[in-house]
Amino acid sequence: MPSSAPSAVTRSALVILAVIACGVVLYVLRDIFTPLALAIFLAVMIDGLARLLLRRAPFLPRAAAAPAAIVLSIAVFAGAAVLIAENAADFVVQIAAYGPRLNGLMEQAAGLLGVQAPQSLEQLIRQLNPAQYLSQVGGALQGFASSAVFVLIYLGFILASRRGFERKIVGLFPDRHERREAVAAFHRIRDGVEQYLWVQTVTGVMIAVASWIAMALVGLDNALFWALLIFIASYIPIIGGIVGVAAPPIFALLQFDSLWPAAILAAVLQGVQFVVGNIIQPRMQGESLNMDPVVILLSLALWGAIWGLPGMFLSTPIAVMAMVILAQFDGTRWIAILLSDDGEPVRAKDADFPTAAPPPEAAPQDFESGASL
């Protein structure tokens, strides 16, 4: 009598079809899922900041840690937005003044290459007719504002419902051993994402400060504006580093008559990126992230294609979450091994939250206070 169980090929085909279907759904409903994903990302940041405040400021009451983290996060984001908005106005004005210089550079480049000189910047602008794109730009700004509102709404509901997570875990996993495994997986995901955020933030500050010093010494206009953009771009793997190295020297070519400021700036920024990216960041990151660099690149391309710029920001945290979740099941553990850097998706350091059956007198720990579930 033939077996009714599906074959390995059938199961693999079903998994592939399910992944494709999920990708299509995520793309079609990206306007809904993107704000939710960003809100979850911000909630993890606030939760990690709250626990950091409790460790660094033991005098702070536990009930005040989360509100303090929320206020501090809002203050940081608002301050960065104000600085960018103030400097962006000057930046736009100076770009208009760079027109003659850009025309001269294009003529010099055409002469060196032996090709016909392109049209002037003014002629190109007239042909492009930017007025017809103003409505599209306005719609994009309106969409960004509405997305930010949705992110804040989602974030508020997530923070308000976080106390119910503990009871939901108890209801979903009545067995203590299964519950302990679920909590262990949650902690691994949370710790991986928080470690990634911590490393990217600290190294981003290092790169931004060093770049600001170099740009200020050279005399580049809007050095603070560029430093803020470099810091924000540092959260995007690979692309952020390219933008941080290439953009300021290009504008230095427009600002200065000599090529030396741009050359010096390019060399210094490249050196800063190399030292931080290849020496400091691996030492800080250690073995906590444990993601294959190829997987990080593919995740960046995939989530960038599905969700655009927000997907690029979230690509690495999503890859970390996927690796930890896939490692929990025997049927998908091989995928987690391929995603990991050294073939160990679950490290020995995770013994702080063991997956083995706990002794009878032991009780699992909740997500926040450490009280028994």
Summary of the structure (lengths in Angstrom):
residues: 373
radius of gyration: 25.0
end to end distance: 47.9
largest distance: 84.9
contacts: 1019
relative contact order: 0.10
helix: 78%
strand: 1%
